[in-house]
Amino acid sequence: MDHIYSFINLPEIASKSSKNQLTQKLDLNNASVDQLKKVPMIGAALAARIVNYRSSLGGFVSKNQLEEVYGLSDIALRNVKSSTFINSGFIPM
């Protein structure tokens, strides 16, 4: 039976968790909803709230402004803060 295994060629299957993980920090003022959804504890609704709030502000100048986004738990807030950056030369619109 072992000799049959050399004829079996199955494709690599990417796990769901690796597909939904960040590989580098996100620019908080340019991140899309889909990119923000890769942050642990951030689903579609919270990601959309972050993007909508960012739009109403004209952009984030401080990560502390994320505390004003409705529904972000302490853990989710910590995850977003640690997974993002704000460009030092950013000027809100």
Protein Blocks (a to p, Z undefined) as FASTA:
>chain_A
ZZmmmmpccdddddfklmmccfbdcdfklpcfklmmmpghiafklmmmmmmmmmmnopaf
bfklmmmpghiafklmmmmmmmgccdfkbccZZ
